[in-house]
């Protein structure tokens, strides 16, 4: 909850009228991801990723299956 106001401030600065997709790197527990999903127009594709599997699973749990427009995943390089 500490980061919620910062996430909202960041999303308020996005040019949503011209944005077609957003890639969130290192999404952590998904605080910003949730705010992005709430505030971005439904046509914007949102992709969130994190290298830390437990963190990414916590973020992914906030978005049930079948929610279009949001993909959360992890990938090890």
N, C-alpha and C positions, 0 to 999 in steps of 0.2 A: 504494500500500500504506500510505502514511502515514495516509490517512483511514479505513482499514478498521475500526480499533477504535472510532472515533467513529460510524461507520455502524451497527455492531453495538449500541453503547450506545443510539443513537437508536431503533432498531427495537425493542429490549427495552422501551422506554417506551411503545410503542403499545398501545392497548386492543384487542388482536386479537379478542377475543370479540364486540365490538360493531361492528367495522369491516367495511364491505361493499366499500369502494373507497378507493384511495389515489391521489392526484394528486401526482406529484413534478415540481416546476418547476425548471428549470435543472439537469437531471440530469448535465450534464458528461459524463465518460467512463463513467458508469454504475456507479460503485462502490456507492453507496447503493441503486441499482436492483437490483443483483445480490443484495445482502443482504436487501432487502425481498422479492424473489422467493423467496429461500431460506426466510425465517422466517415469512412471512405464510401463513395457511391458503390452500389452493388455491381456495377459494370467493371470496377477495378479488380484485377487479379492480384491477390495477395499471397506471396510465398514467403514463409518464415523458415529459417533453418538454424541449427545449432550442432556443433560437433560433439557436445556432451549429451550422451544418450539419456541419462536420467532427467536432465533439464528439458530436453526436447520432448520427452514423454509427458512431463508435467504440463508443458505448453500445449501439446496436442490434446491432452485430456480436456482442455477448456473448449475444444471444438469437436462436437460429436460428429460421427460419420454422416455424410450426406449434406453437410453445410457447404454449399458451393462458394467458390471464390477464395477459399482459404486452404492452403496446403502447408502443412508443417512437416519437416523431415530432417533427418540428420545424414551426414555422409562423412566417412573417414577417408582422408586422402593418404 
